[in-house]
Amino acid sequence: MSDIVVAKRYAKALFEVAKEKGIISGVEEELKSVVDAIRDNADLQKFLGHPNIGASVKKDLLKQIFEGNVSEPVWNTLQILIDKGREGTLAQLVSDYVKIANEALGQANATVYAPFVISEAQQAEIAAQFGKLTNKTIRVQTVVEPKLLGGIQVRIGDRLYDGSLSGRLNRLASSLK
């Protein structure tokens, strides 16, 4: 079975447990923290990915790092992933969990690309406008992208709303060809 399918199954199961306990958002934040901690530590990544290190040794190390810092559902999920040799699916599991949680909570993540830093008020306005468009609560993350020249691009899921100057120039050049 592919890692993508496996990660989605674990994400659904974890979501159900989190929903039952009323900690959906908390579990999401904990999962992101765990993935960030592993991603930021190359030695930990190598250690967890090494096939000749036993599950019990990996779990002991993760226990030292994460136990008490994450909720029981997250800790149990980490243990199951290690027991099944599926440590490599953790990042995909987090991505799938976020999608499931956003759908259940009527939320969506939006990445806003702009050639300048966007203020909190501007982020709130963007969230409000795209919230009306999608009928969801929008959580905005910004990325400064100087090559846009002006305007913004907003990515929500697999849709891109392009109101950038460079996008307009590209569309104009295409129409003139």
C-alpha positions in Angstrom: 0.0 0.0 0.0 1.4 3.4 -0.9 2.6 5.8 1.8 0.0 8.4 0.7 -2.9 6.1 1.3 -1.4 4.9 4.6 -0.9 8.5 5.8 -4.4 9.4 4.9 -5.8 6.5 6.9 -3.7 7.4 10.0 -4.8 11.1 9.6 -8.4 10.1 9.5 -8.1 7.9 12.5 -6.2 10.6 14.5 -8.8 13.2 13.5 -11.6 11.0 14.8 -9.8 10.6 18.1 -9.1 14.3 18.3 -12.7 15.2 17.4 -13.9 12.8 20.1 -11.7 14.5 22.7 -12.4 18.1 21.4 -8.7 18.8 20.6 -8.7 19.1 16.8 -6.7 22.3 16.6 -4.4 21.4 19.4 -3.5 18.1 17.7 -2.8 20.0 14.4 -0.4 22.4 16.2 1.4 19.5 18.0 1.8 17.5 14.7 3.3 20.6 13.0 5.6 21.1 15.9 6.8 17.4 15.8 7.4 17.6 12.0 9.2 20.9 12.4 11.4 19.5 15.2 12.3 16.5 13.1 12.8 18.5 9.9 15.1 21.0 11.7 17.4 18.3 13.1 19.2 16.4 10.4 20.6 13.8 12.9 17.2 13.0 14.2 15.9 12.6 10.6 18.8 10.2 9.8 18.2 8.3 13.1 14.5 7.8 12.5 15.0 6.9 8.8 17.7 4.3 9.5 16.4 0.8 8.8 18.9 -1.0 11.2 17.8 0.9 14.3 15.0 -0.9 16.1 11.6 0.5 16.8 12.1 0.3 20.6 15.3 2.5 20.4 13.5 5.0 18.2 10.5 5.1 20.5 12.8 5.6 23.5 14.4 8.6 21.9 11.1 10.1 20.8 9.8 9.6 24.3 12.6 11.7 25.7 11.9 14.4 23.2 8.1 14.5 22.9 6.4 12.7 25.7 4.7 15.2 28.0 5.0 17.8 25.2 2.3 16.3 23.0 -1.2 15.0 23.7 -1.8 11.3 24.1 -3.4 10.9 20.6 -0.3 12.4 19.0 2.1 10.4 21.1 0.2 7.1 20.4 0.2 7.9 16.6 4.0 8.5 16.7 4.5 5.1 18.4 2.2 3.3 15.9 4.1 4.9 13.0 7.4 3.6 14.4 6.1 0.2 15.2 4.8 -0.2 11.6 8.0 1.2 10.1 6.0 4.2 8.7 8.1 7.1 10.2 8.5 8.5 6.7 4.8 9.1 6.3 4.6 11.7 9.2 4.8 14.8 7.0 2.1 13.5 4.7 0.0 12.5 7.7 0.2 16.1 9.0 -0.8 17.4 5.5 -3.7 15.1 5.3 -4.8 15.8 8.9 -4.8 19.6 8.2 -7.0 19.0 5.1 -9.4 16.8 7.1 -9.5 19.2 10.0 -10.0 22.3 7.8 -12.9 20.6 6.0 -14.6 19.6 9.2 -14.1 23.0 10.8 -15.1 25.0 7.6 -11.6 26.4 7.3 -9.1 26.8 4.6 -5.4 27.8 4.5 -4.5 30.6 2.1 -0.9 31.4 1.1 -0.7 35.1 0.0 2.3 36.0 -2.2 3.1 39.7 -2.4 6.1 41.8 -3.4 6.0 43.5 0.0 5.2 42.7 3.7 1.5 42.6 4.3 0.1 44.2 7.5 -2.2 42.4 9.9 -5.1 44.6 8.8 -4.4 43.7 5.1 -4.3 40.0 6.0 -7.6 40.3 7.8 -9.2 42.0 4.8 -7.8 39.3 2.5 -9.1 36.6 4.8 -12.6 38.3 4.9 -12.8 38.7 1.1 -11.7 35.2 0.3 -13.8 33.8 3.2 -16.9 35.3 1.4 -15.7 33.7 -1.9 -15.1 30.2 -0.4 -17.7 30.2 2.4 -14.9 29.2 4.8 -12.9 30.8 7.5 -9.5 31.6 5.9 -6.2 31.3 7.7 -3.6 33.5 6.0 0.1 32.9 5.7 2.1 35.4 3.7 5.2 35.0 1.5 7.2 37.9 0.2 7.8 37.4 -3.5 9.5 40.4 -5.1 9.2 39.1 -8.7 5.4 39.8 -8.6 6.1 43.5 -9.1 2.7 44.6 -7.6 -0.6 43.1 -6.5 -1.0 39.7 -4.8 -1.5 36.0 -5.6 -3.6 33.9 -3.3 -3.4 30.1 -3.2 -6.2 28.3 -1.5 -5.8 24.5 -1.9 -5.1 23.9 -5.5 -6.6 27.2 -6.8 -4.6 30.2 -7.5 -6.1 33.7 -7.6 -3.7 35.9 -9.5 -4.1 39.6 -9.1 -0.4 40.4 -9.5 1.1 42.8 -12.0 3.4 40.1 -13.3 0.4 37.8 -13.9 -1.4 40.5 -15.7 1.6 41.2 -17.9 1.9 37.5 -18.7 -1.7 37.3 -19.6 -1.4 40.4 -21.8 1.7 38.9 -23.6 -0.2 35.6 -24.2 -3.2 37.4 -25.7 -1.0 39.5 -28.0 0.7 36.4 -29.4 
